[in-house]
Amino acid sequence: MSRWAGLYVAPGNPHQIQGWTDLTKPGLRFVNREKGAGLSGYDLSQTGKIMMRM
């Protein structure tokens, strides 16, 4: 079984995140939202979105 996971990155993907191993690069910052929090009302058009298989 597998599923897709998505990450939002800064506009232009400045750290060039392409896959899971890229998440070990120095200087990255992770932000998590609290459980049950939604994204409605936020403008995500200025972010990049990356999909990776888990």
N, CA, C and O atoms as a GROMACS GRO file, in nm:
protein
  216
    1MET      N    1   0.084  -0.117   0.000
    1MET     CA    2   0.000   0.000   0.000
    1MET      C    3   0.088   0.124   0.000
    1MET      O    4   0.194   0.126   0.064
    2SER      N    5   0.047   0.224  -0.069
    2SER     CA    6   0.119   0.352  -0.067
    2SER      C    7   0.017   0.464  -0.077
    2SER      O    8  -0.098   0.443  -0.115
    3ARG      N    9   0.061   0.582  -0.044
    3ARG     CA   10  -0.025   0.699  -0.057
    3ARG      C   11   0.063   0.818  -0.092
    3ARG      O   12   0.185   0.814  -0.076
    4TRP      N   13   0.000   0.924  -0.138
    4TRP     CA   14   0.072   1.045  -0.175
    4TRP      C   15   0.070   1.143  -0.060
    4TRP      O   16  -0.030   1.157   0.011
    5ALA      N   17   0.181   1.211  -0.041
    5ALA     CA   18   0.191   1.318   0.059
    5ALA      C   19   0.225   1.447  -0.015
    5ALA      O   20   0.300   1.445  -0.112
    6GLY      N   21   0.172   1.555   0.030
    6GLY     CA   22   0.198   1.683  -0.035
    6GLY      C   23   0.271   1.778   0.059
    6GLY      O   24   0.248   1.777   0.180
    7LEU      N   25   0.356   1.858   0.004
    7LEU     CA   26   0.427   1.963   0.077
    7LEU      C   27   0.407   2.094   0.004
    7LEU      O   28   0.410   2.098  -0.119
    8TYR      N   29   0.387   2.199   0.078
    8TYR     CA   30   0.388   2.332   0.019
    8TYR      C   31   0.525   2.391   0.045
    8TYR      O   32   0.577   2.383   0.156
    9VAL      N   33   0.583   2.450  -0.058
    9VAL     CA   34   0.716   2.509  -0.048
    9VAL      C   35   0.707   2.657  -0.082
    9VAL      O   36   0.608   2.703  -0.138
   10ALA      N   37   0.810   2.730  -0.048
   10ALA     CA   38   0.815   2.873  -0.080
   10ALA      C   39   0.807   2.894  -0.231
   10ALA      O   40   0.849   2.808  -0.308
   11PRO      N   41   0.755   3.008  -0.272
   11PRO     CA   42   0.746   3.036  -0.416
   11PRO      C   43   0.880   3.015  -0.487
   11PRO      O   44   0.984   3.061  -0.440
   12GLY      N   45   0.876   2.946  -0.598
   12GLY     CA   46   0.997   2.919  -0.675
   12GLY      C   47   1.076   2.800  -0.623
   12GLY      O   48   1.179   2.764  -0.682
   13ASN      N   49   1.030   2.737  -0.514
   13ASN     CA   50   1.098   2.622  -0.456
   13ASN      C   51   1.249   2.648  -0.442
   13ASN      O   52   1.330   2.579  -0.504
   14PRO      N   53   1.286   2.749  -0.360
   14PRO     CA   54   1.427   2.792  -0.354
   14PRO      C   55   1.525   2.684  -0.308
   14PRO      O   56   1.644   2.693  -0.339
   15HIS      N   57   1.479   2.584  -0.235
   15HIS     CA   58   1.567   2.476  -0.191
   15HIS      C   59   1.562   2.356  -0.284
   15HIS      O   60   1.624   2.253  -0.258
   16GLN      N   61   1.488   2.370  -0.394
   16GLN     CA   62   1.479   2.265  -0.496
   16GLN      C   63   1.439   2.130  -0.438
   16GLN      O   64   1.503   2.029  -0.466
   17ILE      N   65   1.335   2.129  -0.357
   17ILE     CA   66   1.285   2.005  -0.297
   17ILE      C   67   1.215   1.923  -0.405
   17ILE      O   68   1.119   1.970  -0.466
   18GLN      N   69   1.263   1.802  -0.428
   18GLN     CA   70   1.205   1.714  -0.529
   18GLN      C   71   1.162   1.580  -0.471
   18GLN      O   72   1.077   1.513  -0.529
   19GLY      N   73   1.219   1.540  -0.358
   19GLY     CA   74   1.188   1.409  -0.300
   19GLY      C   75   1.222   1.405  -0.153
   19GLY      O   76   1.271   1.503  -0.096
   20TRP      N   77   1.196   1.289  -0.092
   20TRP     CA   78   1.216   1.274   0.052
   20TRP      C   79   1.358   1.303   0.096
   20TRP      O   80   1.377   1.365   0.201
   21THR      N   81   1.459   1.260   0.022
   21THR     CA   82   1.597   1.281   0.065
   21THR      C   83   1.633   1.430   0.068
   21THR      O   84   1.723   1.470   0.142
   22ASP      N   85   1.564   1.511  -0.010
   22ASP     CA   86   1.590   1.655  -0.009
   22ASP      C   87   1.552   1.719   0.124
   22ASP      O   88   1.598   1.828   0.156
   23LEU      N   89   1.467   1.652   0.202
   23LEU     CA   90   1.423   1.708   0.329
   23LEU      C   91   1.531   1.703   0.436
   23LEU      O   92   1.511   1.753   0.546
   24THR      N   93   1.646   1.645   0.404
   24THR     CA   94   1.759   1.644   0.497
   24THR      C   95   1.856   1.759   0.471
   24THR      O   96   1.957   1.772   0.541
   25LYS      N   97   1.828   1.841   0.372
   25LYS     CA   98   1.917   1.953   0.340
   25LYS      C   99   1.924   2.050   0.458
   25LYS      O  100   1.823   2.077   0.523
   26PRO      N  101   2.044   2.103   0.485
   26PRO     CA  102   2.056   2.202   0.593
   26PRO      C  103   1.982   2.330   0.558
   26PRO      O  104   1.972   2.368   0.441
   27GLY      N  105   1.931   2.396   0.660
   27GLY     CA  106   1.867   2.525   0.641
   27GLY      C  107   1.717   2.520   0.613
   27GLY      O  108   1.655   2.624   0.594
   28LEU      N  109   1.659   2.400   0.609
   28LEU     CA  110   1.515   2.390   0.586
   28LEU      C  111   1.439   2.416   0.716
   28LEU      O  112   1.488   2.388   0.825
   29ARG      N  113   1.320   2.471   0.702
   29ARG     CA  114   1.234   2.497   0.817
   29ARG      C  115   1.100   2.430   0.790
   29ARG      O  116   1.042   2.445   0.683
   30PHE      N  117   1.050   2.356   0.887
   30PHE     CA  118   0.923   2.286   0.875
   30PHE      C  119   0.819   2.353   0.962
   30PHE      O  120   0.847   2.392   1.075
   31VAL      N  121   0.701   2.366   0.909
   31VAL     CA  122   0.589   2.423   0.983
   31VAL      C  123   0.476   2.322   0.976
   31VAL      O  124   0.440   2.274   0.868
   32ASN      N  125   0.421   2.289   1.091
   32ASN     CA  126   0.310   2.194   1.097
   32ASN      C  127   0.190   2.266   1.154
   32ASN      O  128   0.204   2.357   1.236
   33ARG      N  129   0.072   2.227   1.111
   33ARG     CA  130  -0.048   2.288   1.166
   33ARG      C  131  -0.109   2.192   1.268
   33ARG      O  132  -0.087   2.071   1.262
   34GLU      N  133  -0.185   2.246   1.359
   34GLU     CA  134  -0.244   2.161   1.461
   34GLU      C  135  -0.349   2.068   1.401
   34GLU      O  136  -0.413   2.101   1.301
   35LYS      N  137  -0.366   1.954   1.462
   35LYS     CA  138  -0.459   1.853   1.414
   35LYS      C  139  -0.599   1.912   1.401
   35LYS      O  140  -0.648   1.978   1.493
   36GLY      N  141  -0.662   1.888   1.287
   36GLY     CA  142  -0.797   1.936   1.263
   36GLY      C  143  -0.804   2.075   1.203
   36GLY      O  144  -0.912   2.119   1.164
   37ALA      N  145  -0.691   2.144   1.195
   37ALA     CA  146  -0.691   2.279   1.137
   37ALA      C  147  -0.704   2.269   0.986
   37ALA      O  148  -0.639   2.185   0.924
   38GLY      N  149  -0.784   2.352   0.928
   38GLY     CA  150  -0.803   2.352   0.783
   38GLY      C  151  -0.729   2.467   0.718
   38GLY      O  152  -0.674   2.553   0.786
   39LEU      N  153  -0.729   2.467   0.588
   39LEU     CA  154  -0.661   2.573   0.514
   39LEU      C  155  -0.759   2.670   0.450
   39LEU      O  156  -0.717   2.758   0.375
   40SER      N  157  -0.887   2.655   0.476
   40SER     CA  158  -0.984   2.744   0.412
   40SER      C  159  -0.957   2.888   0.454
   40SER      O  160  -0.925   2.916   0.570
   41GLY      N  161  -0.971   2.977   0.361
   41GLY     CA  162  -0.948   3.118   0.388
   41GLY      C  163  -0.806   3.163   0.363
   41GLY      O  164  -0.777   3.282   0.373
   42TYR      N  165  -0.716   3.071   0.330
   42TYR     CA  166  -0.577   3.107   0.303
   42TYR      C  167  -0.553   3.107   0.153
   42TYR      O  168  -0.604   3.021   0.081
   43ASP      N  169  -0.477   3.204   0.106
   43ASP     CA  170  -0.441   3.211  -0.036
   43ASP      C  171  -0.311   3.135  -0.056
   43ASP      O  172  -0.204   3.184  -0.021
   44LEU      N  173  -0.320   3.014  -0.112
   44LEU     CA  174  -0.202   2.932  -0.134
   44LEU      C  175  -0.147   2.946  -0.275
   44LEU      O  176  -0.058   2.870  -0.315
   45SER      N  177  -0.199   3.040  -0.351
   45SER     CA  178  -0.158   3.053  -0.491
   45SER      C  179  -0.012   3.094  -0.506
   45SER      O  180   0.046   3.075  -0.613
   46GLN      N  181   0.047   3.150  -0.404
   46GLN     CA  182   0.186   3.194  -0.413
   46GLN      C  183   0.284   3.090  -0.360
   46GLN      O  184   0.403   3.118  -0.346
   47THR      N  185   0.236   2.972  -0.331
   47THR     CA  186   0.324   2.865  -0.285
   47THR      C  187   0.342   2.765  -0.398
   47THR      O  188   0.269   2.768  -0.497
   48GLY      N  189   0.438   2.679  -0.381
   48GLY     CA  190   0.453   2.566  -0.471
   48GLY      C  191   0.400   2.443  -0.400
   48GLY      O  192   0.396   2.441  -0.277
   49LYS      N  193   0.360   2.343  -0.474
   49LYS     CA  194   0.311   2.219  -0.412
   49LYS      C  195   0.387   2.105  -0.474
   49LYS      O  196   0.400   2.097  -0.596
   50ILE      N  197   0.436   2.015  -0.391
   50ILE     CA  198   0.511   1.898  -0.438
   50ILE      C  199   0.439   1.775  -0.386
   50ILE      O  200   0.402   1.770  -0.269
   51MET      N  201   0.420   1.678  -0.473
   51MET     CA  202   0.358   1.552  -0.431
   51MET      C  203   0.464   1.443  -0.434
   51MET      O  204   0.538   1.430  -0.531
   52MET      N  205   0.472   1.364  -0.326
   52MET     CA  206   0.569   1.254  -0.317
   52MET      C  207   0.497   1.130  -0.268
   52MET      O  208   0.409   1.139  -0.182
   53ARG      N  209   0.534   1.014  -0.320
   53ARG     CA  210   0.475   0.889  -0.275
   53ARG      C  211   0.537   0.844  -0.144
   53ARG      O  212   0.659   0.843  -0.129
   54MET      N  213   0.450   0.807  -0.050
   54MET     CA  214   0.496   0.757   0.081
   54MET      C  215   0.509   0.607   0.074
   54MET      O  216   0.546   0.544   0.173
   0.00000   0.00000   0.00000
